Amino acid sequence: MEIKRNGVAEQLVGNPPEVGEELPHFKLYNADKQKVKTRDLLGKATLISVVPDINTRVCSLQTKKFNQTMDQYQDVHFITVSMNTLQEQAAWCAAEGVENMDMMSDSEQSFGYEMKLLVPTAGVLARSIYLVNAEGVIVYRQIVEEQTDEPNYLAAINAMKKLL
């Protein structure tokens, strides 16, 4: 699949999973340096907000937007995934006052490869949003074509309301 960064085309490592498919098996690391596997995300609806680099303006805006939204949806697990290190994510959260969002690091690129969201030439993940039901089936997917653009938050939130 192709995305754009500042208008320049870049290829992902494959075609990301579609609505109706199950989440592939991957692992991430949470702020406590614990391994989080796909199966750990099951049992509750999960919104996965994927950002290329938490230390950039649009990624910061995206993460703060979902952090502000999550209090209204207690039945949804919100996570933000980036390839930033746990230390970078913790420093960003401290600087921005973000306390409730589950930040997950894909420093080993397991998520990026399995979800086919890795941009190998840039060493980042493609900006995207996935909404997964409690059984791990993707019910909403948004891959932002131009990576410097924000996602369509309203569409993601409306999909979440339908799921609940």
C-alpha positions as CSV (number, residue, x, y, z in Angstrom):
1,M,0.0,0.0,0.0
2,E,1.2,3.5,-0.7
3,I,0.9,6.6,1.5
4,K,2.4,10.1,1.2
5,R,4.6,12.1,3.4
6,N,4.7,15.8,2.4
7,G,3.4,14.7,-1.0
8,V,6.1,12.1,-1.6
9,A,4.9,8.5,-2.1
10,E,6.2,5.9,0.3
11,Q,5.4,2.2,0.4
12,L,4.2,0.2,3.4
13,V,5.6,-3.3,4.0
14,G,2.3,-4.7,2.7
15,N,-1.4,-4.2,2.7
16,P,-2.8,-3.5,6.2
17,P,-5.7,-5.7,7.5
18,E,-9.1,-4.7,6.4
19,V,-12.4,-4.3,8.3
20,G,-13.8,-7.7,9.1
21,E,-10.4,-9.3,9.5
22,E,-9.0,-10.3,12.9
23,L,-6.1,-8.4,14.3
24,P,-2.8,-10.2,13.5
25,H,-0.5,-11.5,16.2
26,F,2.0,-8.9,17.4
27,K,3.7,-7.6,20.5
28,L,4.2,-4.1,21.9
29,Y,5.6,-2.8,25.1
30,N,3.7,-0.7,27.6
31,A,5.0,2.1,29.9
32,D,5.9,-0.5,32.5
33,K,8.1,-2.2,30.0
34,Q,5.8,-5.2,29.9
35,K,5.1,-7.1,26.7
36,V,1.6,-6.7,25.4
37,K,0.4,-9.2,22.9
38,T,-2.7,-9.1,20.6
39,R,-4.6,-11.5,23.0
40,D,-4.1,-9.0,25.8
41,L,-6.2,-6.5,23.9
42,L,-9.2,-8.8,23.6
43,G,-12.3,-8.7,25.9
44,K,-13.0,-5.1,25.4
45,A,-13.5,-2.8,22.4
46,T,-10.1,-1.2,21.6
47,L,-9.2,2.0,19.7
48,I,-5.7,1.8,18.4
49,S,-4.3,5.2,17.4
50,V,-1.1,4.8,15.4
51,V,1.3,7.7,15.1
52,P,4.6,8.0,13.2
53,D,6.5,10.0,15.9
54,I,4.9,11.2,19.1
55,N,7.3,14.2,19.1
56,T,5.8,15.8,16.1
57,R,2.9,18.3,16.0
58,V,0.3,16.2,14.2
59,C,1.1,13.1,16.3
60,S,0.8,15.1,19.4
61,L,-2.5,16.6,18.4
62,Q,-3.9,13.1,17.5
63,T,-2.8,11.6,20.8
64,K,-4.2,14.5,22.9
65,K,-7.5,14.4,21.0
66,F,-8.1,10.8,21.8
67,N,-6.8,11.3,25.4
68,Q,-9.5,14.0,25.8
69,T,-12.2,11.7,24.3
70,M,-11.5,8.6,26.2
71,D,-13.1,9.7,29.5
72,Q,-16.5,9.7,27.7
73,Y,-16.1,6.0,26.7
74,Q,-15.3,3.9,29.7
75,D,-16.1,0.7,27.8
76,V,-13.3,1.3,25.3
77,H,-9.6,0.7,25.7
78,F,-7.6,3.5,24.1
79,I,-4.0,2.9,23.1
80,T,-1.5,5.0,21.1
81,V,1.2,3.1,19.2
82,S,4.4,4.5,17.9
83,M,8.0,3.3,17.3
84,N,9.2,5.9,19.8
85,T,11.1,4.4,22.8
86,L,9.3,4.1,26.1
87,Q,11.4,6.9,27.5
88,E,10.5,9.2,24.6
89,Q,6.8,8.4,25.2
90,A,7.0,8.9,28.9
91,A,8.8,12.3,28.4
92,W,6.1,13.4,26.0
93,C,3.3,12.4,28.3
94,A,4.9,14.3,31.2
95,A,5.4,17.4,29.1
96,E,1.9,17.3,27.7
97,G,0.1,16.3,30.9
98,V,-1.3,13.1,29.3
99,E,-1.9,10.6,32.1
100,N,-4.6,8.1,31.0
101,M,-3.7,7.1,27.5
102,D,-2.0,3.7,27.2
103,M,1.2,4.4,25.3
104,M,2.7,1.4,23.5
105,S,6.1,1.2,21.9
106,D,6.7,-0.8,18.7
107,S,10.4,-0.5,19.1
108,E,10.9,-4.0,17.8
109,Q,8.7,-3.4,14.8
110,S,6.5,-6.4,15.5
111,F,3.2,-4.4,15.2
112,G,4.5,-2.5,12.2
113,Y,5.3,-5.7,10.3
114,E,2.3,-7.7,11.3
115,M,-0.2,-4.9,10.7
116,K,1.7,-4.0,7.5
117,L,1.9,-0.3,8.7
118,L,5.7,0.0,8.7
119,V,7.2,2.6,6.4
120,P,10.6,1.0,6.0
121,T,12.3,3.9,4.2
122,A,11.3,6.3,7.1
123,G,11.5,3.8,10.0
124,V,8.0,4.9,11.3
125,L,4.5,3.6,11.3
126,A,1.8,4.9,9.0
127,R,-0.7,7.3,10.7
128,S,-3.9,5.2,11.2
129,I,-6.8,4.4,13.5
130,Y,-8.1,0.9,14.1
131,L,-11.2,0.1,16.1
132,V,-11.4,-3.5,17.2
133,N,-14.3,-5.3,18.9
134,A,-13.9,-7.4,22.0
135,E,-13.2,-10.5,19.9
136,G,-10.4,-8.9,18.0
137,V,-12.2,-8.3,14.8
138,I,-11.5,-5.0,13.0
139,V,-14.7,-3.0,12.7
140,Y,-13.2,0.3,11.6
141,R,-10.0,1.3,9.8
142,Q,-8.6,4.6,8.7
143,I,-5.2,4.9,7.1
144,V,-4.4,8.6,6.6
145,E,-3.2,9.0,3.0
146,E,-1.1,12.1,3.6
147,Q,0.8,11.4,6.8
148,T,1.1,15.1,7.7
149,D,-2.7,15.4,7.9
150,E,-4.8,14.6,11.0
151,P,-7.1,11.6,10.9
152,N,-10.9,12.0,10.7
153,Y,-11.6,11.9,14.4
154,L,-15.4,12.2,14.0
155,A,-15.6,9.2,11.7
156,A,-13.6,7.1,14.2
157,I,-15.7,8.3,17.2
158,N,-19.0,7.6,15.2
159,A,-17.8,4.1,14.4
160,M,-17.0,3.6,18.1
161,K,-20.5,4.8,19.1
162,K,-22.0,2.2,16.7
163,L,-19.9,-0.5,18.2
164,L,-21.1,0.3,21.7
